[in-house]
Amino acid sequence: MNDTRGRITKDGIRIYEPADFAGMREAGRVAAEILDAVAALVRPGATTAQIDDFIREDIERRGVTSATIGYKGYQHASCISVNHVVCHGIPGAKVLADGDILNIDVTVIVDGWFGDTSRMYVAGNLPRKAERLIDVTHEGLMRGIAAVMPGNTFGDIGHAIQSYVEANRMSVVRDFCGHGLGRVFHAPPNVLHYGRPGAGAVLEEGMFFTIEPMVNLGRPETKVLADDWTAVTRDKSLSAQFEHSVGVTETGCEIFTLSPAGRFHPTWG
C-alpha cells in the first residue's frame, strides 16, 4: 500500500497529521488486546502453534487483518520466540516447558493502520536470571521511549537503551531494529537500539515508529537459521524483547500499544 499522507523529511521519514493519531491509537489498542488475551494460553505443555492458532482466530473474530500472514511468504499470525530465539520465531510443534520465556509479536491492520507490538511471557515459574533479563529489557524500552520528544534524535533513543542495558552487564542486539510504520508495515527510519547522543535524524511531531529492543544475557551476536526467519543468539544465551509503537507529540510521545489490562510485563496483573 502506498502512503501519501503528510510530508516527508529530508531523511525520508513521513510526518503524519494530528488526525492520523486516532487510526494508530485504534490499531495499537487491538494489537495490545490480542496480546492480553493470549496470556492465559502460555503455560507448560502448550505448543507455540496452539498460541498462534488462537491469535489467528482472535484476529478473524475482530474483523481485522493480520499483517504477517502472507508477508514475504510468512504464513503465521504471530512470531513466537522462545528462550535463545531473538526474534522471528516460527510457531510450530515446540512444546513449552516450565521456566521457558517467550516473546510474542503481533501486527494487525485496522482500517488501513498498522498496530505492531510484542511482549514477554513465561510458561510456569520464572527463573531469576530470566526475570532480571526481562526487567532490564523492559526498562530499556521505557528509557528509550522517555527520550522521544521533538528536538531529540534517534541516537538519543538508542543511547538511552544501550547505556542502561550495558550498565547491567547485558548486550543490545545490533542486527535488528525498530522501524517507521503507519499505513505501511515498515518504513523509514531504522530505529537503532544503540547509539550516540545527538546522532541521527531529529525527531519531529507526527513521526510514527516502533521501539523494540532485543537484549541478550550473553553477547549481542545473532545468526539466522536455515528457515530464513528464526534469529538466535550465537552463544545460545537467553534473549528478551519488548516492543511498542509510538507517535511523537508536541511535548513527548504517545504509546499506541499500551496493554488495556495492564499485562505488558509478565509479572504484572
N, C-alpha and C positions, 0 to 999 in steps of 0.2 A: 504494500500500500504506500502510495506517495503521500507525503505530509507537506502541505503548503501553508500551514498556519504560521502566524508570527513572522519574525525576521531571523536571519542567520548572521551570527557574529563572524568576525574575521578568522576565528578558529574553527568555523564550521558548526557551531553549536546553535541549535534552534532556541529562540526566545518565544515562549508562549504568552498568550494574553491572559489577564486575570480571570476571565470567564472559563478558561480551559482547566483551571484547578478543580472545578466541580467534577469533570469527567474522570480525572486522575484519582480524585478522592473516592469516587464510587468504585472504580476498578480495583483500587487498593483495598477497599473495605471487603469486597467479595473475596479476593485472594486471601486476605487475612482470616476471614470467617471459615474458609475451607481448611486452612491450617489449624484453626481452633478445633474444628470438628474431628479432624483426623487423629488428634492426640489420644483419644480413647482406644484406638486400634494398635498403638505402639506398645507392644508387650512381648515378653519371651514366647516363642512359638509361632508368632505371626511371620508371614513372609512379606517381603517388600512388594511382591506382585499384588497381594491382597490389599495392601495400603494404596497402591496405585489404582487398583480397580475401584476402591471407594472414592478416591479423588475424581476419577473419570465420571463416575455415576453422579457425584455431587455437582460437578460442573454441568452435566447434562440436565440435572434436575433444576438447576438455577436458570437454565436457558441462556447461558453464556458460552463462550468458546475457549477451548484450550489453545494457548499459543504454541505449545510444544509438539502436539500431535501433528505429524507431517512436516515439522520444521527440519529441513536438511535431512529428511528421511527418518527422523526420530518418531517412534510410534507409541510414546507413553505420555500420560498427563502430568507427570512429575519426574524430577530427578531425585533419587534417594541414595545418599552417600553414607556408607557405614564405616565407622572406625577410622582406618587409614585411607579411605577414599576421600579425596579432597573435594571433588565436585563432579557433576555429570554422571553419577552412578545410575545404572540402568536397572529399573525394578525387575525382579525375577523370582527364582526359587529360593533365594537366600532366606534362611530361617533365622530370625533374631534370637540371640542368646541373652541371658541375664547380664546386664552391665554394658551391652552394646550401646554406643551413641550413634546417632544418625542425623544428618541434615536432610530435610525435605524441602524442595524448591518447586514452587508452583507459579505459573504465569497464566493469567486469563485475559481475554479481550471482552470488554463490556462497552457496548455502543461505540466501538472503534478505538477505545482507550485501553492501554496495556497496564495491568497490575501485576507486579513482579516482586516476590518476597520469598525468603526462606528462613528457617529457624531450626534450632537443635531440639532433639528429643532423646530420651533414654528409655531403653527396654529394661524394666525391673529396677534393680538397685544401681545407683550412680556411683562408680568408683571415684575415690578422692582425686586422683590425678586428672581424670576426665572432667570432674566438676570444676577444678581450677582452670583447665583449658577453656571450658565453656564460659566461665565467668570472665576470663581475660578477653576472650573473643568478643563477647557481648559488650564489655566496657570499651573495648577498642572501637567497635562500631559507633557507640554513643558519643565517644570523644570525637570521632570523625564528623558525626552529624553536628555536634556543637560548634564545629569550625565552619559550618555552612552559613554564610551571610554575604550580602553584596559587598564587593571590595576585597574580600579574601580570595585566595586562589585554590586551585585543585591541589597544589603542592602543600598547602596548609592542611587540607583534609588528610592527605597521605601521611604527612609528618605527625599529625596528632595520633594516628593509629599506630604507625611504626614505632614511635618513641615509647609509647605505653607498652606495647607488646614486647619489645626487646628489653625494656627495663624489667620485665617479668620472666626473662630468660626463655622466651619462645620466639618463633620466627614467623614473619609475614610472607605468604606465598606471593611470588612476583610474576608467575606465568599466567595468571588470570586476574581480571579486574572488573570493576563496575562499568556502567555504560549509560549513555543517554537513552531515553525512551519517551514515549508519548502516544502518538498514533502509529508508531512503529515499535518493533521489539527491541532492536539495537540501533543506536545512532551515536554520533559523536556527542560527548567526549569519551575517551577511555578514562575511567576514574581509578587511578592507581592508589593502592593502599599503603604506599610508602612514598617518601619524597622530601623535598626541602621547602621550608617556609618561604613563601613568596614566589615559588616557581609555578609554571604552568599558566593556563588561561585564568582570567579573572572571572569570578562568579558574578552573575547578574540576575536580578529579579526575573522570574519566568523560565529559568532553566529547570528541566526535569531530568533526573538521573538516579541510578541506583548506587548505593554504597554497600559492599558485600564482602568484607574482609574474610579471607581464609587464613587460619592461624594453625601452625604445627607445633607439637611439643618438641619435635626434633628440628632437623634442618629444613630450609624452605624448598628444596628442590623437589620437583614432581616429574612423573612420567605418565604418558597416556598409553593405555593398554591396547591390545590388538583390535578391540571393537571400535576404535577411533573415537570413543566418547569418554570412557571412565578414566579419570585422572587420579593417581595415587601418590602418596609420599614415597620418595625413593628409599628412604631409610625405614619405611613401614611404621613410622611414628603416628600417633593419633593426630587427627586434624578436625577442626571445627569451623563453622561458618554461620554468620547471621547476615541477613540482607533486608534492607528497607529501600523503598522507592520514596524519593523526596522531591520537593519543589522549592526553589529559592523564592523567598518572600521579601517584602520591603525591609524587614528588620531581622530576618534569620531564615528559617525554613519551616515547611510543613512536612510532617511524615505522613505519607498516604497509606501506609500499610501497618499501622498500629493494630495490635490484637484487640478486637472488641471485648473478648473475655479475659484480657489480662494474662494470656498464656504464652507470650512471646519467648519467655525463658523457661526451660523445662522444670525448674524448681518453683515457679510461680503458680499460684492457683490450686 
